[in-house]
Amino acid sequence: MFIDIKSRLNDPIVHRILAPCLFDDSPQGIAQKVKRYKENERLHFYGWIEQEEIYGVCGFSVHTDAVEILHIAVAETRRRMGVGGLMLFALQKKFRLPIKAETDDDAVGFYIKTGFETTAIRKYDVRRWLCELKYYKPVDQITDEERAALFPIVLQEHNPAWKDWYAKEKNILTRLVGVGNIARISHYGSTAVPGLLAKPTIDILLEITDGANVDTLISNLENAGYVCIKQPKVPCSPSPSLMFLKGYTPLGFAEKVYHIHVRYYGDWDELYFRDYLITHSDIAAEYAALKQKLQKEYEYDRDGYTEAKGEFIKATTEKAKKETEIA
């Protein structure tokens, strides 16, 4: 979660995380910056906290037209795991304002990757970058028409990197949910079938234990930037019927998109269907052809696209179960 940690400015862990983004990272330089945050009530200092440990820090000021980032840094053990982006997401969610920052050549890549517009300037006789992330209406507040235009059905040839995307996201989910609350995590859907044409969306089945606190799970994932979607109850199942989205931005799809389906441990059709396609290349080819046909008809109708695949998926899943029984 992203919370005020100004009271912890003397913590050596905070100093260690903050140091790499300071021009003067000597003990004296760090002490000077810490003193500035302490003495100026208009300066805020927040941290990204997981399991009571600080993994990121962000110093900023809030103006009428924007949030200005003064310092942002992530613990070395959590770099390249999305913590910086999560802090920015939390800032926009909290203040509902554009975010601005000024940075150098070394750090501008982070802002570009996160969706900032950047402009080069000359300052202190060196090149600097002005960065701005505009504020857009949150994804869960847009209309159905806006959603259809932003998130059409897109199909891509199989990307071998998808399995790595899943593995990294699995680690993040395990950390957020807690290993003791997880019965099983599975990669399913077309991105889990080698060679299969697919929407570039990583479907993950997160099966939780009976003792897992669902309210805490929702809170932890939402605080980490996931959007919670409550779904209709699965017939004859105590499933919590939750899905979390990640990678849907106000400007369209992010580079990586995830659907996290939360259920209790069980015998789920989706895993039968996945395994059958992996071992039956002819059926996988039929499914790919069907998806290509339907994509042309339902490009801007995700529900229609899903429903139109239903009969094929149901029939194939029944075959998979029968084959499993015989084996």
C-alpha positions as CSV (number, residue, x, y, z in Angstrom):
1,M,0.0,0.0,0.0
2,F,1.0,3.6,-0.6
3,I,1.0,5.6,2.7
4,D,2.5,8.6,4.4
5,I,5.8,7.7,6.0
6,K,7.1,11.2,6.9
7,S,7.3,10.0,10.5
8,R,9.9,7.5,9.3
9,L,12.3,9.9,7.6
10,N,15.1,9.0,10.1
11,D,14.8,5.3,9.2
12,P,18.1,4.1,7.6
13,I,16.1,2.0,5.2
14,V,14.5,5.1,3.9
15,H,17.9,6.8,3.5
16,R,19.2,3.7,1.6
17,I,16.3,3.7,-0.9
18,L,16.3,7.5,-1.3
19,A,20.1,7.9,-1.9
20,P,20.3,6.8,-5.6
21,C,18.0,9.6,-6.7
22,L,19.9,12.4,-4.9
23,F,22.5,14.5,-6.6
24,D,24.5,14.4,-3.3
25,D,24.0,10.9,-1.8
26,S,26.6,11.5,1.0
27,P,25.3,11.2,4.6
28,Q,25.3,15.0,4.7
29,G,23.4,15.3,1.5
30,I,20.8,12.8,2.6
31,A,20.4,14.5,5.9
32,Q,19.8,17.8,4.2
33,K,17.0,16.4,2.0
34,V,15.4,14.7,5.0
35,K,15.5,17.9,7.0
36,R,13.8,19.8,4.1
37,Y,10.9,17.3,4.1
38,K,10.6,17.4,7.8
39,E,10.5,21.2,8.1
40,N,8.2,22.0,5.1
41,E,4.6,20.9,5.7
42,R,3.8,21.4,2.0
43,L,6.2,18.6,1.1
44,H,4.8,15.1,1.3
45,F,6.8,11.8,1.7
46,Y,5.0,8.5,1.0
47,G,6.2,5.0,0.9
48,W,5.2,1.7,-0.9
49,I,4.7,-0.8,1.9
50,E,4.4,-4.6,1.6
51,Q,4.2,-6.8,4.7
52,E,5.3,-3.8,6.8
53,E,8.5,-3.3,4.8
54,I,9.3,-0.2,2.8
55,Y,10.1,-1.0,-0.9
56,G,9.6,2.4,-2.5
57,V,9.6,6.1,-1.5
58,C,8.2,9.2,-3.2
59,G,8.6,12.8,-2.2
60,F,6.1,15.2,-3.8
61,S,4.2,18.4,-3.5
62,V,0.5,19.0,-4.4
63,H,-0.5,22.1,-6.4
64,T,-3.9,23.2,-7.8
65,D,-3.1,21.9,-11.3
66,A,-0.7,19.0,-10.7
67,V,1.2,16.7,-8.3
68,E,5.0,17.5,-8.6
69,I,7.3,14.6,-8.0
70,L,10.5,15.7,-6.2
71,H,12.1,12.3,-5.6
72,I,11.0,8.7,-6.4
73,A,13.0,5.6,-5.8
74,V,12.6,1.8,-5.3
75,A,14.5,-0.6,-3.1
76,E,17.2,-2.5,-5.0
77,T,15.4,-5.8,-4.3
78,R,12.2,-4.6,-5.9
79,R,13.5,-2.8,-9.0
80,R,12.0,-3.8,-12.3
81,M,9.0,-5.3,-10.5
82,G,6.6,-2.4,-11.2
83,V,6.8,-0.7,-7.8
84,G,7.6,2.7,-9.3
85,G,4.6,2.5,-11.6
86,L,2.4,1.5,-8.7
87,M,3.4,4.5,-6.7
88,L,2.5,6.8,-9.7
89,F,-0.8,5.0,-10.1
90,A,-1.6,5.5,-6.4
91,L,-0.7,9.2,-6.7
92,Q,-3.2,9.8,-9.5
93,K,-5.8,7.7,-7.8
94,K,-5.5,9.7,-4.6
95,F,-5.2,13.3,-6.0
96,R,-6.9,12.9,-9.4
97,L,-4.4,15.4,-11.0
98,P,-1.8,15.3,-13.7
99,I,1.7,14.3,-12.4
100,K,4.8,16.4,-13.3
101,A,8.5,15.8,-12.8
102,E,11.8,17.0,-13.9
103,T,14.6,14.5,-14.4
104,D,17.9,13.7,-16.2
105,D,18.9,11.4,-19.0
106,D,19.5,8.5,-16.6
107,A,15.9,8.5,-15.2
108,V,13.8,9.7,-18.1
109,G,13.3,6.1,-19.5
110,F,11.3,5.3,-16.4
111,Y,8.9,8.1,-17.0
112,I,8.6,7.3,-20.7
113,K,7.9,3.7,-20.0
114,T,5.2,4.7,-17.5
115,G,3.3,6.8,-20.1
116,F,4.7,10.3,-19.4
117,E,5.1,12.9,-22.2
118,T,8.6,14.2,-22.1
119,T,10.2,17.5,-23.3
120,A,14.0,18.1,-23.4
121,I,15.2,21.5,-21.9
122,R,18.6,23.0,-21.1
123,K,19.2,23.7,-17.4
124,Y,22.3,24.0,-15.3
125,D,24.1,23.8,-18.7
126,V,23.0,20.2,-19.2
127,R,20.0,18.5,-20.8
128,R,17.0,17.9,-18.5
129,W,13.6,16.5,-19.1
130,L,10.2,17.8,-18.2
131,C,7.8,14.9,-17.8
132,E,4.0,15.0,-17.5
133,L,1.4,12.3,-17.0
134,K,-2.0,13.7,-17.9
135,Y,-5.0,12.7,-15.7
136,Y,-7.6,10.7,-17.5
137,K,-10.9,9.2,-16.2
138,P,-10.3,5.9,-14.4
139,V,-11.0,2.8,-16.4
140,D,-13.9,1.8,-14.0
141,Q,-15.6,5.1,-14.7
142,I,-15.7,5.1,-18.5
143,T,-18.8,4.3,-20.5
144,D,-19.4,1.0,-22.3
145,E,-18.9,2.8,-25.7
146,E,-15.6,4.2,-24.5
147,R,-14.5,0.8,-23.2
148,A,-15.3,-0.9,-26.5
149,A,-13.3,1.7,-28.5
150,L,-10.3,1.5,-26.1
151,F,-10.1,-2.2,-25.7
152,P,-11.0,-4.0,-29.0
153,I,-10.4,-7.7,-29.7
154,V,-6.8,-8.0,-30.8
155,L,-5.2,-11.3,-31.8
156,Q,-1.5,-12.0,-32.1
157,E,0.8,-14.9,-33.0
158,H,2.0,-16.8,-30.0
159,N,4.7,-14.9,-28.0
160,P,7.1,-17.2,-26.1
161,A,7.6,-14.3,-23.6
162,W,4.0,-14.8,-22.3
163,K,5.1,-17.7,-20.1
164,D,7.7,-15.3,-18.5
165,W,5.0,-12.6,-18.0
166,Y,2.9,-15.2,-16.2
167,A,5.8,-16.3,-14.0
168,K,6.6,-12.7,-12.9
169,E,3.0,-12.0,-12.2
170,K,2.6,-15.2,-10.2
171,N,5.5,-14.0,-8.0
172,I,3.7,-10.6,-7.5
173,L,0.4,-12.3,-6.6
174,T,2.1,-14.7,-4.2
175,R,3.6,-11.7,-2.4
176,L,0.4,-9.7,-2.3
177,V,-2.0,-12.5,-1.3
178,G,0.4,-14.5,0.9
179,V,1.5,-18.1,0.1
180,G,-0.6,-19.5,3.0
181,N,-3.7,-18.2,1.3
182,I,-3.0,-19.8,-2.0
183,A,-4.0,-23.4,-3.0
184,R,-2.8,-23.2,-6.6
185,I,-2.0,-20.6,-9.3
186,S,-2.3,-21.6,-13.0
187,H,-1.7,-20.0,-16.3
188,Y,-4.5,-20.9,-18.7
189,G,-6.2,-19.5,-21.8
190,S,-4.7,-19.3,-25.3
191,T,-1.5,-17.6,-24.1
192,A,-0.8,-20.8,-22.2
193,V,-0.9,-22.9,-25.3
194,P,2.3,-22.9,-27.3
195,G,1.9,-21.8,-30.9
196,L,-1.7,-20.7,-30.5
197,L,-3.0,-17.4,-31.8
198,A,-4.3,-15.4,-28.8
199,K,-5.4,-12.1,-27.4
200,P,-2.2,-10.9,-25.6
201,T,-3.9,-11.2,-22.2
202,I,-2.5,-13.5,-19.6
203,D,-5.3,-15.4,-17.9
204,I,-4.4,-16.5,-14.4
205,L,-6.5,-18.8,-12.2
206,L,-5.8,-17.9,-8.6
207,E,-7.3,-20.6,-6.3
208,I,-7.4,-19.6,-2.7
209,T,-7.7,-21.6,0.5
210,D,-10.9,-21.8,2.5
211,G,-9.4,-19.7,5.2
212,A,-8.3,-16.9,3.0
213,N,-9.8,-13.5,3.9
214,V,-11.5,-12.3,0.7
215,D,-11.9,-8.7,1.9
216,T,-8.2,-8.5,2.7
217,L,-7.4,-10.0,-0.7
218,I,-9.5,-7.4,-2.5
219,S,-7.9,-4.6,-0.6
220,N,-4.4,-5.8,-1.2
221,L,-4.8,-6.2,-4.9
222,E,-6.7,-2.9,-5.4
223,N,-4.0,-1.1,-3.4
224,A,-1.5,-2.6,-5.8
225,G,-3.4,-1.2,-8.9
226,Y,-5.6,-4.1,-9.9
227,V,-9.2,-3.3,-10.8
228,C,-11.7,-5.6,-9.1
229,I,-14.7,-6.9,-11.1
230,K,-17.3,-9.0,-9.3
231,Q,-18.8,-11.7,-11.5
232,P,-21.9,-13.9,-11.4
233,K,-21.7,-16.8,-9.1
234,V,-20.5,-20.1,-10.6
235,P,-23.3,-22.6,-10.4
236,C,-23.0,-25.1,-7.5
237,S,-19.8,-23.5,-6.3
238,P,-18.8,-21.4,-3.2
239,S,-16.4,-19.5,-5.5
240,P,-15.9,-15.8,-4.5
241,S,-16.6,-15.0,-8.1
242,L,-14.0,-12.2,-8.5
243,M,-11.8,-11.1,-11.4
244,F,-9.0,-8.6,-11.2
245,L,-7.8,-6.6,-14.3
246,K,-4.4,-5.2,-14.7
247,G,-3.0,-3.4,-17.8
248,Y,-6.2,-1.5,-18.8
249,T,-5.3,2.1,-18.9
250,P,-7.3,5.2,-19.7
251,L,-5.4,5.3,-23.0
252,G,-6.0,1.7,-23.9
253,F,-4.0,-1.5,-23.3
254,A,-0.7,-1.4,-21.5
255,E,2.2,-3.5,-22.8
256,K,1.2,-6.3,-20.5
257,V,-2.4,-7.2,-19.7
258,Y,-3.7,-9.6,-17.1
259,H,-7.0,-11.2,-16.0
260,I,-6.8,-12.7,-12.5
261,H,-9.7,-15.1,-11.8
262,V,-10.1,-15.8,-8.1
263,R,-11.8,-19.0,-7.0
264,Y,-11.5,-21.7,-4.3
265,Y,-9.6,-24.8,-5.1
266,G,-11.6,-27.1,-7.5
267,D,-11.9,-29.1,-10.7
268,W,-12.1,-26.3,-13.2
269,D,-13.1,-26.6,-16.9
270,E,-10.6,-24.0,-18.1
271,L,-7.6,-26.3,-17.2
272,Y,-9.1,-29.2,-19.0
273,F,-9.6,-27.1,-22.1
274,R,-6.0,-25.7,-21.9
275,D,-4.5,-29.2,-21.6
276,Y,-6.5,-30.6,-24.4
277,L,-5.4,-27.8,-26.8
278,I,-1.8,-28.4,-25.8
279,T,-2.0,-32.1,-26.7
280,H,-4.3,-31.8,-29.7
281,S,-2.7,-29.5,-32.3
282,D,-5.5,-30.1,-34.8
283,I,-8.2,-28.9,-32.4
284,A,-6.0,-25.9,-31.4
285,A,-5.8,-25.0,-35.1
286,E,-9.6,-25.2,-35.4
287,Y,-9.9,-22.9,-32.4
288,A,-7.4,-20.4,-33.9
289,A,-9.4,-20.3,-37.2
290,L,-12.7,-19.7,-35.2
291,K,-11.1,-16.9,-33.3
292,Q,-9.9,-15.2,-36.5
293,K,-13.4,-15.4,-38.0
294,L,-15.1,-14.1,-34.9
295,Q,-12.5,-11.3,-34.4
296,K,-13.7,-9.7,-37.6
297,E,-17.3,-9.8,-36.5
298,Y,-16.9,-8.9,-32.9
299,E,-13.8,-6.6,-32.8
300,Y,-15.5,-4.1,-30.6
301,D,-17.8,-6.5,-28.7
302,R,-15.8,-8.4,-26.2
303,D,-18.9,-10.1,-24.6
304,G,-20.2,-11.1,-28.0
305,Y,-16.8,-12.5,-28.9
306,T,-16.6,-14.6,-25.8
307,E,-20.2,-15.9,-26.1
308,A,-19.7,-16.9,-29.7
309,K,-16.7,-19.1,-28.7
310,G,-18.9,-20.8,-26.0
311,E,-20.1,-23.8,-27.9
312,F,-16.7,-24.8,-29.2
313,I,-15.1,-24.4,-25.8
314,K,-17.9,-26.5,-24.1
315,A,-17.7,-29.3,-26.7
316,T,-13.9,-29.4,-26.5
317,T,-14.0,-29.4,-22.7
318,E,-16.4,-32.4,-22.6
319,K,-14.0,-34.3,-24.9
320,A,-11.1,-33.4,-22.6
321,K,-12.9,-34.8,-19.6
322,K,-13.9,-38.0,-21.3
323,E,-10.4,-38.5,-22.4
324,T,-9.2,-38.0,-18.9
325,E,-11.7,-40.5,-17.5
326,I,-10.5,-43.1,-20.0
327,A,-6.9,-42.5,-19.2
